Amino acid sequence: MVSLTVAWTTIFDIGHFGNTGLPIDYRILQAQAIILVVAIGAQMLAGLFAERREGEAHLVRSNAMLERERDNKLLNAQAITASIAHEVRQPLAAIATYAHACDRLLSLPDPELGEIQAALRQIAEQAVRAGDIIRRLRSLAPDENTQHGPADVNAVIAELTDLIQSDAKAHGVTYRAELATDLPQITLDRAQIQQVVLNLVRNALEALALAQLDTKEVIVSTRRSPEGEVEIAVCDNGPGVDSQIAGRMFDPFSTTKTAGTGLGLAISRTIVRAHGGSLEHFPHVPAGACFAIRLPLDAPG
C-alpha cells in the first residue's frame, strides 16, 4: 500500500514526490528508494512475524509432546502393575490351593503324609515360579540384560511338560506335544519364550473351561515354517476367539474375561517381537484357536 501511494503521488504530482520544482528523474529516484526501503522493511517484519508464529507452534507441539510423554509414563506404570498382577496371580492361586489341600489332609484322622509332602513341594515350586515371573517381567525393561543364547526349541518346550501337564489335568484337558525333528538351534531367551508359551497354554485352558465338550485338548507343536522360521504353535479345540475382540486381541487391556487384565497377549507379542519374530492368531480346524510364535533363525541378541 505504501509503495502504491508513493508511485501514485509521483505520477499525479501530489505531495513531496509531486514537487514540480524538482527534476522528474530525481523524484523517480527518490520514489524508487522509498519503495525499496519499504519493501525490505516489510520483508523483515514478515520474517519476524513468521518466526514468532513458528516459535509459538513449536512451543505448542513441545507442550503436547510433554503431555503425551507424561500420559505414556502413567500408562506404562499401570501396565507394569497390571502385568505383575496378571502373571503372578496364577502361581499365587496355586499356592493357596495346595495350602488348603494340606490343611484338609492334616485334619483327617489318618493323614496321608505322601500327599501332604507332594502338596508342599508344589507350594515351593509355585513360589519359585512367581519369583521367576517377576524376574522375566523385569527383563522386558530396556536397561535389563536379557539372557539370549542358542537353544533347541523342542528342549525349551520339553522343560514345560510337567507344568503344562499339571495345569491341563487340573482343567480336565488332555495335553499333547507334536515336536518336529531336526529343527535348527536359534538364539533366544529361554525364560521369556517359555513365559509366552505358558501364557498361550493357559489362555487355551481357560477357553476350554467354558466349552461343553466330551474331549478337551491342547496341542503344542513345533515345525519349520514355509518361510524358513522356527514355529511354535499352541492350539485348542475350544470355542475359538470371541469375534468382539478378534481384531484387537493383541492390544493392551483388551479382554473379555471378567477378571482379566488384557495384557497377556500384548506382553507376549512384545517378547516375540523383541526376538525378531511374530505372534499371530488363526482359526484351528475344525474348531478352536491357534496362536503361532514364529522365530527367525538369526534372532537379535
N, C-alpha and C positions, 0 to 999 in steps of 0.2 A: 504493500500500500504506500509506504514511504517513497519507494522508487518510482511508482506510477505518479505520485504527486509531484516529485521533482521534475520528471520528464514533462508532465502536463504544464507546469508553471513556466518551464523553459520555452516550450513550444509557443505558448499563448502570451508570452511577455508579461507574466504576473509575478509580483514579489521580487525577491532578491535575484533569482535566476532569470527573471524577465527584465532586468535593468537594461534599457536600450543604450545607456551610456557606456556599457562595456561591449567589447567585440564579441560577436556571436561565438567565435571559436573558443574564447576564454570562458564564456558562460557554459558552453557544452562540456568543456574540460572540467569545470567545477562540478557540474551535474553528474558527470561520469564518476568523479572522485567520491562524491557523496553517496552515489548508488553503490559503489564498490565497498565503501566503509559500512554502509547499512547491511549489505549482503553478507559481508564477513561477520559482522556482529550478530546477525540473525542466525547464521550457521553455528556460531559459538554458543548462543543461547539454546538453540535446538539440541546441540550436543550435550550441554549441561543438563537440560531437562530430560533427555533420553537416558543419560547416565543415572540420573536420580531415579527415574522410573525403573530402570533395570536393577538398581540397588534395592529399591523397595520390593520389587518382585523376588529378588534373591533372598531378602530377609524373610518374606512370607514363605518361600519354599523351605528355607532353613528351619523356620519355626514348625512347619508341617512335618519335616523330616524328624525333628526332635520329638514331636508328639508321637509320631509313628514308632520311633525307637523306644520311647517310654512305654507305649502300649505293647510293643513286641516283648519288652523285658518282663512286663507284668504277665503277658500271656505265657512266656517261657517258664516263669516261676510257677504259674498254675499248672502248666503241662508237666513240669518235673514232679510237682506234688502229686498230681493225678497219676503219673506214670508209676511212682513208687507204690501208691495205693493199689493200682491195678495189678502190678506184678507180684507184690508181697502178699496180697490178700489170699491167694491160693495156698502157699505153704503155711500161713498162719491158721487158715481154716483146717488144714490137715493136722497141724499140731493140736488144735482144740479137739478135733475128732478123736485122735489117738489118746489124748489125755482123758477124755470122757470114757473111752473104752477101758483104759487102765482102772479108772475109778469104779466102773461097773464090774470088772473082773475081780477087783480086790474085795468088793462087797459080797462076793459069793462065799458060801460056806467052805468050799474046797477050791480055791482059785487055781487056775492053770498058769503056773509060772512061765511056761514056754511062751504062751500067748502074750503075757504081760511083758516079757523081755522083748518080744518082737515089736510090740507097740512102742516100747521105749526107744528101740533102735530107730523106728520110723520117726519118732519125735526128734531125735538127734539129727537124722538125715534132713528132715524138713527145715530145721533151724539152720543147718549149714547151707541148704538151698536158698533160704531167704537172704543170708549174707552174700551168697554168690550173685543173686539177682541185683542187690544194691550195687555191688562192685561192677556188674555189667552195665547198669544204667549210668554209673559214673563214667564208664569208658566211652560213652557217647559224646562226652564233652570234648571240644576241640583241643584242649590243652592236656588231655589224658592220653598216655601212650597205650595204644591197643596192642594186643599180642598176636600179630599176624605171622603166619608161618605155613609151610607146606603141610597139607593134610589129606588123608584119604576120606572122602565124603562118606563112604559106607561105614568106616570106623567111627566117624562123628555121629552117625545115626545109631550105630550099634550101641554106643555108650548110653543112649537114652532108652534102650529097650526096657529095662526093668521099671523105670519111672513111668513110661507110657503104658506098659502092661498093667501096672498097678492102678493108674488113673482110669484106664479103659475098663478094667474089671469092676471098679467102683461104680461106673456108669452103666454096667451091663452091656458093654460094647466089645466086639471082637477086634483085636489089633492084628494087622498083617503087614509085614515088610516085604517089599519086592525090590531088591537091590541088584542093579546091573553089575556085571563083572567087567574087569579090565577098564575101569574108569581111571583117567589120569589124576594125579595129585594136583591140587590147586592151592593157591595161597589164600588163607582166610583166618579169621579169629574164631577158633572152635567154640568158645563160650557164647559169643554173640550169635553165631549161626544156630547153635543148639537152642538158644533163647527163642529165636524166630520159629524154629520147628515146633518147640513145645507150645508156643502161643497158638500156632495154627492147629495143632492137635487138640488143644483144649477148647478152642473155638468150635471144632468139629464135634467134640464130645458134648458140649453144651447144646449145639444144634440138634444132635441126635436124642438128647434127653427129652425134647419136646415132640419127637416123632413117635407115632404108633406103628412100629414095625416088628415083625417077628425076628428078624435078624438085623442087628445094627453093626456096622463095620467101618473102621477107619484104616486106610491104607497109606503107608509112607513108602514112596518109590523113588528110585534114582535111575537116571539114564543119561545118555549123551544126546543133547537136542540136535535137531537138523542144522542149526546154526553153529554147532560145534561147542556149545556151552555145556557145563555140567548142570543138570536139572534135578532138583529135589521137589517132589510133588506130594501134597497132603490132600487126600480125597476122602469123602464120606458118601454114604447113600441116604443122607437125610433129606430135609425139605428144600435144601438149596438156600441161596441168599435172597432175603426179602427184597422185592422189587422197589420198595420205598427207599432203600439205602444202596442199591446196587451201583448207582453212578457216583456215589460219594463215600464208599465204604473205607477208602484209604485216607479220607480227610480227618484231621484231629477232631475229637469229640463227637464223631458221628457214630451213633449206636442205636439199636432198637431194644437193647437189654435194659430192664428197669434198674438194675444195679451196675450197669456197665459204665466205664469212663470214656469209651470211644477212642482209646489211644493205642490199643494193642496192635492193630494193623498199621497205623501211622508210624509207630516206633519200629515195627518190623520192616516196613518199606525203607525207612531211613537207614537201618542197619544194612540191608541188602544193597541199597544204592551206594553206601559208603564202601562196599566191596566191589563196586563197578558193575553190579548186576541189576536184576529187575525182579519184582514180585508182582505177579498178575493172577487174576481170577478167571476161571472159565467153568462152565457147567460140566458136571460129571454125568456120563451116560451109563445107565438110563435115568438115574436120579441122583441128586445131591450136588455137592460143590467141590471144586478142586482149586487149590492155590499152589502155584508153581514158583519156586525160587530158582532163578537161572543165574549162574555164576560164571564169569569168563575164566578161561584158562590162565590168563595173566592178570590176576586181580591186583589192585593197588595195595601196597604195604603200609 
